Amino acid sequence: MAKTKLKVIKIGGNIIDNPEKLAQFLDNLANLNSPFVLIHGGGKVATEMSKSMGIESQMIQGRRVTDEATLKIVTMVYAGWINKNIVAKLQANGVNAMGLCGPDGQIVLSKKRNPEPINYGFVGDIIEVNGEKLKVLIENGFTPIIAPITSDSEGLLLNTNADTMAQAIAIGLSPYFDVELAYCFEKPGVLMDANDDNSVILNIDSTYFQELKEKGIVSDGMIPKLENALKAIAEGVEVVKIMHADNLLNPSIGTEIRK
């Protein structure tokens, strides 16, 4: 019997930071003709909240260092304000959205990242996704909206990369569904020329990725995004798309990653 198609969608911070873009994106989500799971990042709200409380945000190589004070803020912001705001708006659009993060039903278990060579603080690396619990929610008509906060086996909360969380959840659901993973952000796809939005690379596989990386065509934040995509493909996800958030209902636009 054919598996039901399921979209696992990750939305970037630039969309979350713009109320109009977010409203349009959520309206498009409500019009999808397939069940979906949404994983969201945090945007600038956590940084703004830290500033207002006199807590300095530390970054190393573009990644947030999560000390104890920052952990409290990102948990409040990601699993609280941002998650519930998205859930409320989707419910208003007729989607039976349910807000979750990793510790809820222990859907995502992680471990604290090794402090060597760089100590990022309370940051979690995912070790397990309970796809079966998520499957039960989806099959009973719920749409999981998941914030990138996880916990370890001792109950310690951990800040977790949202791109990696989307990949791990897509892999965890692939035994039960025909999964498409979509990374939605502010660009139309992976670009041959970073300054030309019309230079979208339509298809990438692992060999072509190495070539693009060696030539310096893909760099910075796009490298881990593509590494996540290729790992998802290698571990059971049917297809990964990297696309502009506005093109959610037009899946032929963007970059497609397959085996």
C-alpha positions as CSV (number, residue, x, y, z in Angstrom):
1,M,0.0,0.0,0.0
2,A,1.3,3.5,-0.9
3,K,2.4,5.7,2.0
4,T,0.6,9.0,2.5
5,K,2.5,12.0,1.3
6,L,3.7,14.3,4.1
7,K,5.6,17.6,3.9
8,V,8.1,18.5,6.6
9,I,8.6,22.3,6.3
10,K,11.2,24.4,8.0
11,I,10.7,28.2,8.0
12,G,13.6,30.6,8.5
13,G,14.0,33.5,10.9
14,N,13.7,36.2,8.2
15,I,10.1,35.1,7.6
16,I,9.3,35.0,11.3
17,D,10.7,38.5,11.8
18,N,8.3,40.0,9.2
19,P,4.6,39.9,10.3
20,E,3.3,40.4,6.7
21,K,5.6,37.7,5.2
22,L,4.7,35.3,8.0
23,A,0.9,35.9,7.6
24,Q,1.2,35.2,3.8
25,F,3.3,32.1,4.5
26,L,0.8,30.7,7.0
27,D,-2.1,31.5,4.6
28,N,-0.3,29.4,2.0
29,L,0.3,26.7,4.5
30,A,-3.4,26.5,5.3
31,N,-4.0,25.9,1.5
32,L,-1.6,22.9,1.2
33,N,-3.4,19.8,-0.1
34,S,-1.4,17.5,2.0
35,P,-0.7,16.9,5.7
36,F,2.4,18.8,7.0
37,V,4.7,19.3,10.0
38,L,6.2,22.8,10.5
39,I,9.6,23.4,12.2
40,H,10.4,27.0,12.9
41,G,13.5,28.9,13.8
42,G,13.7,31.9,16.2
43,G,14.4,35.0,14.2
44,K,15.6,38.1,16.0
45,V,13.0,38.1,18.8
46,A,15.3,36.2,21.2
47,T,18.2,38.7,20.5
48,E,15.8,41.6,21.1
49,M,14.5,40.1,24.3
50,S,18.1,39.5,25.5
51,K,19.0,43.1,24.9
52,S,15.9,44.4,26.7
53,M,16.9,42.3,29.7
54,G,20.5,43.5,29.6
55,I,21.9,40.1,28.5
56,E,24.5,40.2,25.8
57,S,24.0,37.7,22.9
58,Q,27.3,35.9,22.2
59,M,28.0,34.5,18.7
60,I,30.8,32.2,17.6
61,Q,31.2,31.6,13.8
62,G,27.6,32.8,13.3
63,R,26.2,30.5,15.9
64,R,24.5,31.5,19.1
65,V,26.3,30.6,22.4
66,T,23.5,29.5,24.8
67,D,24.5,30.2,28.4
68,E,22.0,29.6,31.2
69,A,20.3,33.1,30.9
70,T,20.1,32.7,27.1
71,L,18.6,29.2,27.4
72,K,15.7,30.6,29.5
73,I,15.1,33.4,26.9
74,V,15.2,31.1,23.8
75,T,12.9,28.6,25.5
76,M,10.4,31.4,26.3
77,V,10.6,32.9,22.9
78,Y,10.9,29.8,20.6
79,A,8.6,27.4,22.5
80,G,6.4,30.2,23.8
81,W,5.8,33.4,21.9
82,I,6.8,32.3,18.4
83,N,5.3,28.8,18.6
84,K,2.0,29.9,20.0
85,N,1.7,32.8,17.6
86,I,2.1,30.5,14.7
87,V,-0.3,27.9,16.2
88,A,-3.0,30.6,16.9
89,K,-2.8,32.0,13.3
90,L,-3.0,28.5,11.7
91,Q,-6.0,27.6,13.9
92,A,-7.6,30.8,12.8
93,N,-7.0,29.6,9.2
94,G,-8.7,26.3,9.8
95,V,-5.6,24.2,10.5
96,N,-5.7,21.9,13.6
97,A,-2.2,23.0,14.7
98,M,-0.6,21.8,17.9
99,G,2.5,23.5,19.3
100,L,5.3,21.2,20.5
101,C,9.0,21.2,21.2
102,G,11.4,18.2,21.8
103,P,10.5,17.4,25.4
104,D,6.7,17.2,24.7
105,G,6.0,13.5,24.6
106,Q,9.8,13.3,24.2
107,I,9.4,13.5,20.4
108,V,13.0,14.6,20.1
109,L,15.8,13.5,22.4
110,S,19.2,15.1,22.3
111,K,22.5,15.3,24.1
112,K,24.5,18.4,25.2
113,R,27.2,19.2,22.6
114,N,30.8,18.4,23.7
115,P,32.4,21.7,24.8
116,E,35.5,20.9,22.8
117,P,36.8,22.5,20.5
118,I,34.2,25.2,20.9
119,N,31.8,25.5,23.9
120,Y,28.4,26.6,22.6
121,G,26.9,26.1,26.0
122,F,23.4,24.5,26.3
123,V,23.2,23.3,22.8
124,G,21.7,19.9,21.9
125,D,22.7,17.4,19.2
126,I,19.8,15.2,18.2
127,I,20.1,11.5,19.0
128,E,16.6,10.3,18.5
129,V,13.2,11.3,17.0
130,N,10.1,9.4,18.1
131,G,8.4,9.3,14.7
132,E,5.7,6.9,15.9
133,K,4.3,9.5,18.4
134,L,4.3,12.2,15.7
135,K,2.6,9.7,13.3
136,V,-0.2,9.2,15.9
137,L,-0.8,12.9,16.1
138,I,-0.8,13.4,12.3
139,E,-3.1,10.4,11.7
140,N,-5.6,11.8,14.3
141,G,-5.8,15.1,12.4
142,F,-3.3,17.2,14.3
143,T,-0.6,19.4,12.6
144,P,2.5,19.5,14.7
145,I,4.2,22.9,14.9
146,I,7.6,22.3,16.4
147,A,10.0,24.7,18.2
148,P,13.8,24.0,18.2
149,I,14.1,23.3,21.9
150,T,15.0,19.7,22.9
151,S,16.1,17.9,26.1
152,D,18.4,15.1,27.1
153,S,17.7,11.9,29.0
154,E,18.3,13.8,32.3
155,G,15.7,16.4,31.5
156,L,18.1,19.2,30.6
157,L,16.7,21.7,28.1
158,L,18.9,22.4,25.1
159,N,18.8,24.9,22.2
160,T,18.9,23.0,18.9
161,N,19.6,24.0,15.3
162,A,16.2,24.2,13.5
163,D,17.5,23.1,10.1
164,T,19.0,19.9,11.7
165,M,15.8,19.4,13.7
166,A,13.7,19.5,10.5
167,Q,16.1,17.0,8.8
168,A,15.9,14.6,11.8
169,I,12.1,14.8,12.0
170,A,11.8,14.2,8.3
171,I,14.0,11.1,8.7
172,G,12.1,9.9,11.7
173,L,8.8,10.1,9.9
174,S,10.0,8.5,6.6
175,P,9.2,4.9,7.7
176,Y,5.5,5.9,8.0
177,F,5.1,8.5,5.2
178,D,6.3,9.5,1.8
179,V,8.2,12.5,3.1
180,E,9.2,15.7,1.3
181,L,11.4,18.1,3.3
182,A,11.2,21.7,2.3
183,Y,13.5,24.5,3.6
184,C,11.7,27.8,3.1
185,F,13.6,31.0,3.4
186,E,14.1,34.4,1.7
187,K,15.9,33.2,-1.4
188,P,14.4,31.3,-4.4
189,G,16.8,28.4,-4.0
190,V,20.5,27.6,-4.1
191,L,22.0,30.2,-6.3
192,M,24.9,29.9,-8.8
193,D,25.5,33.6,-8.2
194,A,24.6,34.8,-4.7
195,N,23.7,38.3,-6.1
196,D,21.4,37.0,-8.9
197,D,18.1,35.6,-7.8
198,N,17.5,34.2,-11.3
199,S,20.5,31.9,-11.1
200,V,18.7,29.1,-9.2
201,I,20.4,25.7,-9.4
202,L,17.5,23.4,-10.2
203,N,19.0,20.0,-9.1
204,I,21.8,19.0,-6.7
205,D,23.1,15.5,-5.7
206,S,26.0,14.6,-3.5
207,T,28.6,14.7,-6.3
208,Y,27.4,18.1,-7.6
209,F,27.4,19.5,-4.0
210,Q,31.1,18.6,-3.6
211,E,31.8,20.4,-6.9
212,L,29.9,23.5,-5.9
213,K,31.6,23.6,-2.5
214,E,35.1,23.2,-4.0
215,K,34.4,26.1,-6.4
216,G,33.1,28.3,-3.6
217,I,29.7,28.6,-5.2
218,V,28.0,27.4,-2.0
219,S,29.4,28.7,1.2
220,D,28.5,29.9,4.8
221,G,25.0,28.9,5.9
222,M,24.1,27.1,2.7
223,I,26.7,24.3,3.3
224,P,25.1,22.9,6.5
225,K,21.7,23.3,4.9
226,L,22.7,21.2,1.9
227,E,24.5,18.7,4.2
228,N,21.3,18.3,6.2
229,A,19.4,17.8,2.9
230,L,21.8,15.1,1.6
231,K,21.7,13.3,5.0
232,A,17.9,13.3,4.8
233,I,17.9,11.8,1.3
234,A,20.4,9.2,2.3
235,E,18.2,8.1,5.3
236,G,14.8,7.7,3.7
237,V,13.4,11.1,2.8
238,E,12.1,11.1,-0.8
239,V,13.0,14.6,-1.9
240,V,14.3,17.8,-0.3
241,K,13.5,21.3,-1.7
242,I,15.2,24.6,-0.9
243,M,12.9,27.4,-1.9
244,H,11.5,30.9,-1.3
245,A,8.7,30.8,1.3
246,D,6.3,32.5,-1.2
247,N,6.7,29.5,-3.6
248,L,5.3,26.9,-1.1
249,L,2.2,26.3,-3.3
250,N,4.4,26.2,-6.5
251,P,6.8,23.3,-5.8
252,S,8.3,23.3,-9.3
253,I,10.2,26.5,-8.3
254,G,13.4,26.2,-6.3
255,T,16.3,23.7,-5.9
256,E,15.6,20.0,-5.6
257,I,17.9,17.5,-3.9
258,R,17.6,13.8,-4.7
259,K,19.9,10.8,-4.5
